[in-house]
Amino acid sequence: MTDRASNPSIGRDPQAPVKRVLIMTAVEAERDAVLRGLSHASAAGASSAAEAGSGPAVDVRLAGVGPALAAAATAAELAAGAYDLVVSAGIGGGFESRAPVGSLVVASEIIAADLGAETPDGFSSVDELGFGSARVTVHGGLAARWADAARDAGLPVCQGPVLTLSTVTGSAATADLLADRVPGAAAEAMEGYGVAAAAHRLGIPALEIRAISNRVGPRQRELWKIGEALQALEQACSLLPEVLQS
Ligand SMILES: O=C(O)c1cccc(C(=O)CC[C@H]2O[C@@H](n3cnc4c(=O)[nH]cnc43)[C@H](O)[C@@H]2O)c1
């Protein structure tokens, strides 16, 4: 998305210790779940390193709903504070067979799945059109460690591409289309690409984690298991301090 000439911090050592983390959530209920998880970790002793000055400090901030608000809010937070990891966290829709309701998805890649053009031959991404990239890579090592930690804790989790869309999918046809467009797509949500694009612009690595509240497909809002997903998000976030310290 940017090159090193326009962004000197690109090329930052991926092995460098993470000292200050920014977590962005869309809404307050998600922020509160993240904070509860982090406080459980503190109560369990994971913060002793932080208190001793060697563990990461974590700030949790609201982004608003959708990629534009998420990018703007993240950019504002990054302008105000020095961070070396940015996380987009919240609930999301899970693709059938990849991520059931109540499970967790740690992004292997963050993809703006509708950023492109319709052509006579179908959808072309901005990458194919030559206008930048709809994909942001994640901090692969930390993503794998977070997924491993969740698995070790007995939580259902998978790693896969997480799609960012401005419109929640509401039909089987769109779900199929997206699954074809991004093989292996595990989840969709509305903020990840905005958060990650703001971080990437400053050369800061990003992660995205989604707790699955509903299936991607025909709209059945009454079936969304938001409470279950928020609980899974809380559990996932209770693991973050140990993931960052390992
Ligand atoms: O009503 C509530 O109590 C409540 C609590 C927490 C979150 C919400 C939201 O509606 C958050 C919207 C947020 O959720 C993401 N999301 C969830 N499922 C999907 C989906 O299938 N496709 C796209 N996005 C989804 C999204 O990131 C929104 O920002 C309500």
The ligand as an SDF file (V2000), in Angstrom:
LIG
                    3D

 30 33  0  0  0  0  0  0  0  0999 V2000
  -26.8940   -5.2560   19.8440 O   0  0  0  0  0  0  0  0  0  0  0  0
  -25.9240   -5.4850   20.5620 C   0  0  0  0  0  0  0  0  0  0  0  0
  -25.9820   -5.7390   21.7840 O   0  0  0  0  0  0  0  0  0  0  0  0
  -24.5990   -5.4930   19.9500 C   0  0  0  0  0  0  0  0  0  0  0  0
  -23.5000   -5.7960   20.7330 C   0  0  0  0  0  0  0  0  0  0  0  0
  -22.2630   -5.8340   20.1470 C   0  0  0  0  0  0  0  0  0  0  0  0
  -22.1250   -5.5740   18.7780 C   0  0  0  0  0  0  0  0  0  0  0  0
  -23.2390   -5.2840   18.0330 C   0  0  0  0  0  0  0  0  0  0  0  0
  -23.1430   -5.0080   16.6050 C   0  0  0  0  0  0  0  0  0  0  0  0
  -24.1000   -4.9940   15.8720 O   0  0  0  0  0  0  0  0  0  0  0  0
  -21.8000   -4.7450   16.1320 C   0  0  0  0  0  0  0  0  0  0  0  0
  -21.7720   -4.5260   14.6520 C   0  0  0  0  0  0  0  0  0  0  0  0
  -20.4600   -5.0660   14.2260 C   0  0  0  0  0  0  0  0  0  0  0  0
  -20.5270   -6.4310   14.1320 O   0  0  0  0  0  0  0  0  0  0  0  0
  -19.7240   -6.8740   13.1010 C   0  0  0  0  0  0  0  0  0  0  0  0
  -20.4730   -7.9370   12.4500 N   0  0  0  0  0  0  0  0  0  0  0  0
  -21.1190   -8.9240   13.1010 C   0  0  0  0  0  0  0  0  0  0  0  0
  -21.6250   -9.8130   12.2370 N   0  0  0  0  0  0  0  0  0  0  0  0
  -21.3150   -9.3720   11.0010 C   0  0  0  0  0  0  0  0  0  0  0  0
  -21.5580   -9.9020    9.7040 C   0  0  0  0  0  0  0  0  0  0  0  0
  -22.1700  -10.9570    9.5000 O   0  0  0  0  0  0  0  0  0  0  0  0
  -21.0830   -9.1800    8.6740 N   0  0  0  0  0  0  0  0  0  0  0  0
  -20.4060   -8.0400    8.8580 C   0  0  0  0  0  0  0  0  0  0  0  0
  -20.1470   -7.5140   10.0820 N   0  0  0  0  0  0  0  0  0  0  0  0
  -20.5940   -8.1860   11.1370 C   0  0  0  0  0  0  0  0  0  0  0  0
  -19.3610   -5.6540   12.3010 C   0  0  0  0  0  0  0  0  0  0  0  0
  -17.9750   -5.4900   12.3700 O   0  0  0  0  0  0  0  0  0  0  0  0
  -20.0940   -4.4950   12.9460 C   0  0  0  0  0  0  0  0  0  0  0  0
  -19.3020   -3.4250   13.2860 O   0  0  0  0  0  0  0  0  0  0  0  0
  -24.4840   -5.2480   18.5950 C   0  0  0  0  0  0  0  0  0  0  0  0
  1  2  2  0
  2  3  1  0
  2  4  1  0
  4  5  1  0
  4 30  2  0
  5  6  2  0
  6  7  1  0
  7  8  2  0
  8  9  1  0
  8 30  1  0
  9 10  2  0
  9 11  1  0
 11 12  1  0
 12 13  1  0
 13 14  1  0
 13 28  1  0
 14 15  1  0
 15 16  1  0
 15 26  1  0
 16 17  1  0
 16 25  1  0
 17 18  2  0
 18 19  1  0
 19 20  1  0
 19 25  2  0
 20 21  2  0
 20 22  1  0
 22 23  1  0
 23 24  2  0
 24 25  1  0
 26 27  1  0
 26 28  1  0
 28 29  1  0
M  END
$$$$
